[in-house]
Amino acid sequence: MLAKHLLQVVEVPVRSLLTTGLVVGLLASACSSQTGATASGGSAAAGASGTNGGAAAAAGATSSGTGGVGGMNTPGGGGATETTAGVVGSGGSAGGSTEGGTAGASAAGAATGGAMVSAMSSGCGMALPANVKLGDWTDMADPGNGNPPPIKAGNVDRGYWVHVPPNYDKNKPYKVIYQGAGCGVSYPNGSGKPNKSGTGNGFQALWPFQDVDMGEAIQVGVDYGYNPARPNCFDDQNTMSNDFTFFPILKSIIENTFCVEPSQVYLSGHSSGSWWVNQMTCAFGNEIRGMAIATGDEPPLPACVSGAHIASLFLHDVNDQLNSYKGVLPACARALKNNGCATTTCDPSDTATTAPWPAPQGLTIPGNGKCIQFNGCPIDSPVVFCTTTNADPTGEDHYERVNAFIAPLFWHLFKQF
């Protein structure tokens, strides 16, 4: 009788533990974040950092046994697949990660809960649109002449270009690099294209990553939005810019059209396009893995997401006459704070808080260029600052003529993460 009573006492916590393990496992497999349209595959709330979502360390820290592998490549109906749940185990060393979605995913969760696991977007396995030219830039949506039809972002017509590698495999997830151009600048390194609309409301291809990425990235050129005050630029001085509406729409389109890795989203820009990048890393930092900008300062910002770990590279000339050197330092300081670095003061000349960052082997950065990285940053979220010292008022200090080194420099960061 005593033995039976003891067995009953022990049975309850055992059942409780087994049930906990089952529930956590089911939660891990069910989580999927959404981009844009509502996805039926899961809940965007599941990605909340530090709670039960796939993105947070807490989901991986549940000591409920080894069950609960789930969520891998599970598409949410109508939205891009962006979830990869981690293996539930002791200590959460294989914590899950989700990326993307307005209310869900957090890149910071991946940095604290475990390495981000590869996922495939819902565009994987799908045939490419008929107009896509492999190995070249394709006009995908044109707000100027309406052919192809533009994208509606609120009440504004927007457009974009896309560059798909010549060896594109519809079943292989690619990195995605979103690029923002400077104000109506023609780039002489062979990558420039005229504005699509002929009125400045268009995109000019920026740094030719296709020359250095070994076919590993899809590039997306973002059209300027409607900015009557500066029609040849992004609306980069406005905290209510249409870009905050357009970017998540565009990101969803890309992930539903092409086979991409949703956790491998990168932003790159020049001048006005760099101001745009800084706006996007503020508002959508949890959906961005890395950024690299040439010139461009910190713009007026809305409320930023916190704790977004983004591998970051800033390239700026100390004599820049259009975008001041000191104007970019707040953007760098914001990256240091968000990434959890040992210092939040951006002083690239301070040898006590920085160390040399090796540029790609054989690459010379003109203008006595040198790169440093700040000490005490997470290994997967460095903050790099490259400085040049040019004295050419015709554009060298703004990288308008000598810029062939930029694509290999930026790709050197992107390929590592």
N, C-alpha and C positions, 0 to 999 in steps of 0.2 A: 504493500500500500504506500509506504514511504517512497519507494523507488518510483512508483507511478506518479506520485505528486511531484517529485523532483524532475521527472521527464517532462511533465506539463509546464513547469516553471521555465525550463530551458527552451522548450519548443517555441514559445512566443517570441523571444528576441531573435531566434534563428529565422523564423518566418519573416520577421520584420526586416532583417538584413537582406534576405533573399528578395523580398518585395522591393526594397530600396534599390537593389542592384538592377532588377528588372525595369523599374520606372526610369532610372537614370539612363539605362541602355536605350529604352524607347525614346526618351527625350533626345538623346544624342542622335538617333537615326532620323528623328522627325524634323530636326531644326533645318530650316533653309531660309536665307535672307532674300530680300526682294530688291529689285531695282526698277523704279517706275511703277509698272502695273502690278496689281495684287497677285501674288503667287499662291496657288492652292497647295503647294508642297510643304508649307510650314508657316511659322509666324515670325514677322520681323522682330518682335520683341525678344525672340530667342537669342538675338545677337548682343543683348545688352551686356556691357562689360562688367565682370565680377558677379554675374548671376548665373542662372541655369542655362544660358545660351551656349551655342557651340563655340562662340568667340572667346569666352572668358576662362580664366584659369580655374575658376571654381568648378566648372563642369568637369575638368580633368582631375580635380583634386578629390573627388568622391571616392572614399575607400570602400567600394562595394564589390570588390572582386575584379575579374578581368572581362566581364561582359560589357556590352554597350558599344561595339564598333558599329558606327552607322553614319548615315548622311552622305557618304561619299558619292559624288556625282548624281545626287538625287535632284532632278529639276523641279522647281515650283511652277506649276502650270501658269503660263502667261508671263513669267518673269525669268530673268537670267539665273542659272544655277550658280550659287555662290557659297555653298556651304560644304564644309568638310569636317565632320565631327571627329574628335580625337578618341583614342582608346581610353575608356574609363579605367583607371588603375590607381595604385597607391601613389599619393603625392602629386598626381596630375602631371607627371613628367611628359606625357604625350597629350597635353591639353589641346582641345579642338580650336578651330578658328573658322570664323565666317567673315566675309568681307563684302561690302556693298549694302544697299538698302538704306532707306532714309532713317529708320528708327532702330536698326539692328546692329550690324556688324561693327567690329572694332579691330583695327590693326593692332591697337595696343594690347588687346587680349591675346593676340598671337605672340607678341613679344614677351608677355609675362607668363602665358600658360603653355607655351611650347611652340615648336617650329610650325610654320604654316604648311599645310598639306596641299598637294596639287589638286585642283578641281578643274572641271570642264564646264564651259558656259553652254546654254541651251542651243547656241548656234552650231555646236559641234555635230558633225554628221550630216549637216545640211549642205545642199548645193549652193555655190556662190550665186549672187545676182548676175544676170546675164551681161550686164554692162561693165562688170569689174574686169579691169585689165591687169593681169598678173605682172608683177615687176614694174609697174608704173602707177602714177597717180590717177585716180578716177574721181570725177565729179559725181558725188552721190546725191546731193541736194543743193539746189541753186536758188537763192533768194533774189537773184538779179533778173534772169530771164525765165525762171519757172521751169526749166528743163535741165535736169530732173526736178520734180516738184519740191519745193522747200518744206522744211519741218516747221510746224507751228509750236512755238514755245510761248505759251500765253497768247498774246495778240501780236507777236513778232515772228516774221518769217526768218528762219535760220537755215544755214547750210553747212556742208562739210565735204572734205575730200578724204580718200582713203588710199593707202599704199599697201598692197598685199604682196608678200614675197613670191617670187617666181616659182618656188618649190612648195607652195601652199598645200598642206594636207588637212583636209576637213575633219580629220579625227585626232589631230594634234593641237593641244592648246598653246597659243602664242602669247607672248608679252604684248601689251598695247601701249603705245606712246602717243599721247595727245599733244599736239604742237600748236603754239600760239605765235603768230607773226608780229613783227614790229609795225609801226604806223606806215603803211604804204611804201615799204622799202623793197627794192629789187635786189635779190641776192645774186652776186656774180659767180658763185661757185658751181653753177650748173643745176642747182636745185630749185631756182626760182620759177614761178609761174605767174602770169598776169592775174590781176584781180578778175574774178569770174564775171562780176556784174558790169565791169567797166566804170563803175562809179566809186570805187573804193570800198564797197561793202562786200569784200570777198576775202579769200585766203590765198596766201603765197607760201608755197612749201618752204620749210625752214631747213634745218640741218639734215643732210642726207644720211640718215642712219642706215639706209639700205646698203651703203658702201662698206659698213663695218659690222653689221649685226649678224652676218652669216645666215640670213634668212630666218632669224629667230623672233622677229617682231613685226606686228602690224602697226602702221602709223596712221594717225587720224589728224588731219588738218582742220582746225576749227575756224569757221568764218567769223569775221567781226560781227558783233551785234549792231543794232540800230543805235547810233549815237550821233544825233544831229550836231552837237557841239564839236565833235571830232569824228567825222564820218570815215576817216581812214584808220581808225584805231579801235581797240577794244574799249568798252565803257568801263575803264579801269579806275575811275575816280568816284564811282557810285556804289554805295552799299546796297542799293536796290537794283543793281544791274540785272538785265535779262539773262546774263550768263549763269546766274544762280538757279534760274529756272531751266535753262537749256542744257547745262552739263549733265544732270542726271538723266534727262531724256535721251541725249546722245549716247551716253554710256550704256543705257539699256538697249538702244538700237544696235550698237556694236556687238554687245554680248549675245543678242538674239539672232544676229545675222552671220557672225563669223565665229570660228572656234578659237576662243581666247581663254586665258587663265585669269579669272576674275580677281585673284589676289595679286596679280602682276600688272598693275596699272601705274603708268609713269607719266609725268607732265614735263614738258620742255618748252621754253619760250625765249624770245628775244625782245628786249625793250618793252613795248606795250604788252606784248604777249607774256613777258615775265611778270609784269604787274598782274595780269590775268591769272597766271599760275599761282601767285601769292594769294589772290582772292580765293581760288579753288582749294588750295591746301588748308586755308582757314575754315571754309565751310564744309568741305568734304574730306577732311584729313583721314578719317577712318577708312576711306575707300581708295587711298592712294599709297602705293608702296615706295615710290621714289620721285624726286623732282630734281631738275637741273636747269638753271636759268643763266642767261648771259645778259648782263646789265639789267635794268628794271629795279624799281624800289618797292618798299612796302606801301600798299595803297590804303585808303580808308577801308575799314573792314567791318562786317557785321559781327555778331557774336560768334566766336570760333568754337569748334569742337575741342575738347581738351584731351590731353594724353594720346594724341595721334602720333605714332612713331613713323616717321618718314625719312628714309635715306635721302640726304639733301646735299646739293652742290650749288654753290654760288660763285659765279665768275663775274668779276667787276674790275674795271680799270680805275685807278686812283685819280686819274685826270678827266674822267667822263664829264663832258659838258652838258649832256642832255639828262642823264639820270645820275644824280650825285652819288659818290661812293658812300658817304655817310647815310644816305637815304635807304640803302639796302640793309644796313646793320640791324634795324629792328626786326626785319624778316628773319635774319640769321639768328637773332636772340630768341625769337619765338620758336624756331626749330630746336634750339638748344634746350629750351624749357620743356617743350612737348616731348622730346626724345628722352628726357630724364638725364641729361648730361651733367657732368660735375660742375660746370660753370654755365651761367645763363647770360654772361657778358660776352658779346661778340667783338673780340679784338684780335683779328688775324695776326697782328704783329707781336702778340704776347707769347713769348717762347715758354713761359711757365705753364700756360694752359693749352698749348698746341704742340703738335709734332708734324714733321713733314709727311705729306701724303704723296706716294709715288704715282706720277702720271703714267700712262701707258708707255711701255718700253719703246724707245725710239721716237717718241713724240716730243717735239719742241713747241713750247708755248711762246709765241712772239711777245715782244714788249717786256722782256725779262720776267716772264711769267713763272710763278711758283705756286704750289698748292700746299695747304696745311689741313690737318683735321684736328678737331678739338678733342682734348683728352676726356676720358670718363664718360663717353657716350656708349650706349649698347652696341655690341659688335655688329648687330644687324641693322642699326639705325645711326650711321655716322653722320656728322655734319662737316662738310668739306668746304673750304673757301679758297678759291684760286684768284690771285691778284696779278694784274699786269700794270705796267707803267709806260703808257704811250703818251706822246705829246703832239698828236696830229689832229688839228682842228677839223680836218676834212672827213673824219669818221673812224680812224684807227682806234680811238679811245672808246668807240661805241660798237666796234666789231662789225662795221658795215661793209668793209672791203676785205680785210684779212681775217677770215673766219673758218678756213678749212680744217683747223685743228679742233673745232668745237665738237663735231659729231663723235670723233674717236674719244675725246675727253669725257663727254657725257655718257657715252655707251660704256666706258670703262667702269663707271659707277653702276649703271643699270644692270649690266650683265652679272654682277655679283649677287644680286638679290632677287 
